[in-house]
C-alpha cells in the first residue's frame, strides 16, 4: 500500500515545487495543441462539413470526449498514478491527431469528427494538471500551485498560434501539417512526465473507501456552487472562443488575424495566473470568482458593440481574463471542500460536470454562429447574447453561497 504523502515535512515544499515545474512545462508544451485545435478545428470542420450549421461539431465531440473520460480517467489515475494517466492521454491525443490528418486527406467530415473524441481524453487529463499540483502540496501553497500550473498556458498562447501560422498552409491540404505537429507535441509527454513525483494515493481504511455518497457530496454548498461556477466560466469561454475564428473570418478578416486574436485570448487566459493564487489567498476564492463572472459579462458587452478587429481583440482578452478568475477560483473553492479519500471522485465528477456544460456550449456555438440571423455579424451577436442566462445562474448561486454563514461558505 502506498503511503500518504507528507504535506508538512521538510521535503514537502521541495516535492510540491518540482511537480509544479513539471506540470507547468506540460501545460506550456503539450497544452499548445489545445489552442491549435480551437483555431483550426472549426475552420477545418467548415471546409469538410456538408452543412455549415455543424461546422464546429468536431470541437464539440472533443469536449464530449473530455466529459465522458473525466471520471474513468480519474479512477484510472487513482489505481495507477497520475503519470500513467497523463501518458495514456498523450497516446490518445496522438492517435486522434493521426486520424484527423487522415480524415483531412480523405475529405471525410464524419471521420474527422470522430477523431476528436480521442483528443478529448487529453483535454480531460490537462484539466487534472491543476489538481495534480495540489496532491503533494502543503495547504498554504495549493492555490498558488494551481495558478502557477495554469500559467504554463502563457507559453501555449504563443507556441500554439505560431505553429498554426507555420503549418496551416504548408501542405496542399490545409491544416494537414498542423495535425502532424500535434502528433509531435504529444511525443514529448513521456520525457516530461518522467520527472513527475506524485505517489499513488493510499488505500483508504476499511469503512471509508469511498467517503460520502455522491448525493451527499453534491449537497455540500461549496462543492455544488464551485461546480456551477467552474462549469459556467469554462462553458461560456468555450461558447465564444469556438465561434470567434469563424466570426473573424466571416467579417472579412484573414485567418492570420483569427490566430492572432486567439493568441491574445489565450494569453489573457493564463498570464494572470502568476498572481491569481495570491489574489485568492488575500481576498478569498468566492470574491475572485464573482469578479471573473463580471469580466465575462463585460466581454459579451464589448462583443455586442461592434465587429472591428479592436472589438474582437478586447472582447477575447476580457473573455480570457474572466475565465482565469472564474475557473481558478472555482477550483480553489472545490479543493477545500472535500476529504482526502474523496479527492479523485470529486475531481472526476467536477470535470465531468464542467465538460458536459462545455460540450453543450460548443455544440450550440456553431448553430448560433452559422444559423442565426443569416450573417456572421448576427450570428456573433447571438453567441454573445446566449451568455446572459448562465451568468445570472452562476452569479446568483455564488451570491447565495457568500451570504451563508462563514463557517459553511469558507
Long-range contacts (C-beta under 8 A, 24 or more apart in sequence): 1-202, 1-203, 2-199, 2-200, 2-201, 2-202, 2-203, 3-199, 3-202, 4-201, 4-202, 4-340, 5-135, 5-136, 5-198, 5-199, 7-136, 7-137, 7-138, 7-139, 8-138, 12-136, 12-137, 12-138, 13-138, 13-141, 15-136, 15-197, 16-133, 16-136, 16-137, 16-138, 16-141, 16-145, 18-195, 18-197, 19-132, 19-133, 19-135, 19-136, 19-137, 19-145, 19-196, 19-197, 19-198, 20-133, 20-137, 20-145, 20-148, 20-149, 22-192, 22-193, 22-195, 22-196, 22-197, 23-129, 23-132, 23-133, 23-149, 23-152, 23-196, 24-148, 24-149, 24-151, 24-152, 25-152, 25-192, 26-86, 26-126, 26-129, 26-152, 26-189, 26-192, 26-193, 27-126, 27-129, 27-149, 27-150, 27-151, 27-152, 27-153, 27-156, 28-152, 28-153, 28-154, 28-155, 28-156, 28-159, 29-155, 29-156, 29-159, 29-185, 29-188, 29-192, 30-90, 30-122, 30-126, 30-185, 30-186, 30-188, 30-189, 30-192, 31-126, 31-152, 31-153, 31-156, 31-160, 32-155, 32-156, 32-159, 32-160, 32-163, 32-185, 33-93, 33-97, 33-119, 33-122, 33-160, 33-182, 33-185, 33-186, 34-123, 34-126, 34-156, 34-160, 35-156, 35-157, 35-160, 35-161, 35-164, 35-262, 35-263, 35-266, 36-160, 36-161, 36-163, 36-164, 36-178, 36-181, 36-182, 37-62, 37-116, 37-119, 37-182, 38-241, 38-242, 38-245, 38-262, 39-160, 39-161, 39-164, 39-245, 39-258, 39-259, 39-262, 40-164, 40-168, 40-175, 40-178, 41-116, 42-242, 42-243, 42-245, 42-246, 42-366, 43-174, 43-175, 43-245, 43-246, 43-249, 43-255, 43-258, 44-100, 44-104, 44-112, 44-174, 44-175, 45-109, 45-112, 45-113, 45-366, 46-246, 47-174, 48-103, 48-104, 48-107, 48-108, 48-109, 48-112, 49-109, 50-109, 52-366, 52-370, 52-371, 53-366, 53-367, 53-370, 53-371, 54-366, 54-367, 55-246, 55-366, 55-370, 56-242, 56-243, 56-246, 56-362, 56-363, 56-365, 56-366, 56-369, 57-113, 57-363, 57-366, 58-112, 58-113, 58-115, 58-116, 59-116, 59-242, 59-362, 59-365, 59-366, 60-359, 60-362, 60-363, 60-365, 60-366, 61-113, 61-114, 61-116, 61-117, 61-120, 62-116, 62-117, 62-119, 62-120, 62-123, 63-120, 63-123, 63-238, 63-355, 63-358, 63-359, 63-362, 64-117, 64-120, 64-355, 64-359, 65-116, 65-117, 65-118, 65-119, 65-120, 65-121, 65-123, 65-124, 66-120, 66-121, 66-123, 66-124, 66-127, 66-351, 66-355, 66-358, 66-359, 67-120, 67-124, 67-351, 67-352, 67-355, 67-356, 67-358, 67-359, 68-117, 68-120, 68-352, 69-120, 69-121, 69-124, 70-124, 70-127, 70-348, 70-351, 70-352, 70-354, 70-355, 71-348, 71-349, 71-351, 71-352, 72-348, 73-121, 73-124, 73-125, 73-128, 73-348, 74-128, 74-344, 74-345, 74-347, 74-348, 74-351, 75-344, 75-348, 77-128, 77-344, 78-200, 78-201, 78-344, 79-200, 80-200, 81-198, 81-199, 81-200, 82-128, 82-132, 82-135, 82-196, 82-198, 83-193, 83-194, 83-196, 83-198, 85-125, 85-128, 86-125, 86-128, 86-189, 86-193, 86-196, 87-189, 87-190, 87-193, 88-121, 88-125, 89-121, 89-122, 89-124, 89-125, 89-126, 89-189, 90-122, 90-125, 90-186, 90-187, 90-189, 90-190, 91-186, 91-189, 92-118, 92-119, 92-121, 92-122, 93-118, 93-119, 93-121, 93-122, 93-182, 93-186, 94-182, 94-183, 94-186, 94-187, 96-120, 96-121, 96-122, 97-179, 97-180, 97-182, 97-183, 97-186, 98-179, 98-183, 100-179, 101-176, 101-179, 101-180, 101-183, 104-173, 104-174, 104-175, 104-176, 104-179, 105-173, 105-176, 120-355, 122-186, 123-355, 124-351, 124-355, 127-351, 127-354, 127-355, 128-347, 128-351, 130-328, 130-331, 131-331, 131-335, 131-343, 131-347, 132-196, 132-198, 134-335, 135-198, 135-201, 135-343, 136-197, 136-198, 136-199, 142-332, 142-335, 143-277, 143-280, 143-281, 143-285, 143-328, 143-332, 144-277, 144-278, 144-281, 145-277, 146-277, 146-328, 146-331, 146-332, 146-335, 147-273, 147-274, 147-275, 147-276, 147-277, 147-280, 147-328, 148-273, 148-274, 148-277, 149-273, 150-270, 150-273, 150-276, 150-324, 150-328, 151-270, 151-271, 151-273, 151-274, 152-270, 153-266, 153-269, 153-270, 153-273, 154-267, 154-270, 154-271, 154-273, 156-266, 156-270, 157-263, 157-264, 157-265, 157-266, 157-267, 157-269, 157-270, 157-271, 158-263, 158-267, 160-263, 160-266, 161-259, 161-260, 161-262, 161-263, 161-266, 162-263, 164-259, 165-256, 165-259, 168-255, 201-340, 201-343, 201-344, 204-341, 208-341, 209-341, 210-341, 210-342, 210-345, 211-338, 211-339, 211-341, 211-342, 211-345, 212-339, 212-342, 214-345, 214-349, 217-338, 217-342, 217-345, 217-346, 217-349, 220-337, 220-338, 221-401, 221-404, 221-408, 221-409, 222-333, 222-334, 222-336, 222-337, 222-401, 222-408, 222-409, 222-410, 223-334, 223-337, 223-338, 223-346, 223-350, 224-397, 225-333, 225-397, 225-398, 225-400, 225-401, 226-330, 226-331, 226-333, 226-334, 226-337, 226-350, 227-330, 227-334, 227-349, 227-350, 227-353, 227-354, 228-393, 228-394, 228-397, 228-398, 229-289, 229-293, 229-326, 229-329, 229-330, 229-333, 229-394, 229-397, 229-398, 230-326, 230-327, 230-330, 230-331, 230-334, 230-350, 230-353, 230-354, 231-353, 231-354, 231-356, 231-357, 231-358, 232-293, 232-326, 232-357, 232-390, 232-391, 232-393, 232-394, 233-289, 233-292, 233-293, 233-296, 233-322, 233-323, 233-326, 233-327, 233-330, 233-394, 234-323, 234-326, 234-327, 234-354, 234-355, 234-357, 234-358, 235-354, 235-357, 235-358, 235-360, 235-361, 235-390, 236-296, 236-319, 236-323, 236-361, 236-387, 236-390, 236-391, 237-269, 237-296, 237-319, 237-320, 237-322, 237-323, 237-327, 238-358, 238-361, 238-362, 238-365, 239-361, 239-362, 239-364, 239-365, 239-383, 239-386, 239-387, 240-299, 240-300, 240-303, 240-315, 240-316, 240-319, 240-365, 240-383, 240-384, 240-387, 241-265, 241-316, 241-319, 242-361, 242-362, 242-365, 242-366, 242-369, 243-365, 243-366, 243-368, 243-369, 243-379, 243-380, 243-383, 244-312, 244-316, 246-366, 246-369, 246-370, 246-376, 246-379, 247-307, 247-312, 247-369, 247-376, 247-379, 247-380, 247-383, 248-309, 248-312, 250-375, 250-376, 250-379, 250-380, 251-307, 251-376, 251-377, 251-380, 253-309, 253-312, 257-309, 261-309, 261-312, 261-313, 261-316, 262-316, 264-313, 264-316, 264-317, 264-320, 265-316, 265-317, 265-319, 265-320, 266-320, 267-317, 267-320, 268-316, 268-317, 268-318, 268-319, 268-320, 268-321, 268-324, 269-320, 269-321, 269-323, 269-324, 270-320, 270-324, 272-321, 272-324, 272-325, 273-324, 273-328, 276-324, 276-325, 276-328, 276-329, 277-328, 277-332, 279-325, 280-328, 280-329, 280-332, 285-329, 285-330, 285-332, 285-333, 285-336, 286-329, 286-333, 286-398, 286-401, 286-402, 286-409, 287-402, 288-325, 288-328, 288-329, 288-332, 289-325, 289-326, 289-329, 289-330, 289-333, 289-398, 290-395, 290-398, 290-399, 290-402, 291-325, 292-321, 292-322, 292-323, 292-324, 292-325, 292-326, 292-327, 292-329, 293-322, 293-326, 293-391, 293-394, 293-395, 293-398, 294-322, 295-321, 295-322, 295-325, 296-322, 296-323, 296-326, 296-387, 296-391, 297-322, 297-387, 297-388, 297-391, 298-322, 299-384, 300-384, 300-385, 300-387, 300-388, 300-391, 303-380, 303-381, 303-383, 303-384, 304-381, 304-384, 304-385, 307-376, 307-377, 307-380, 315-384, 326-394, 333-410, 336-410, 337-410
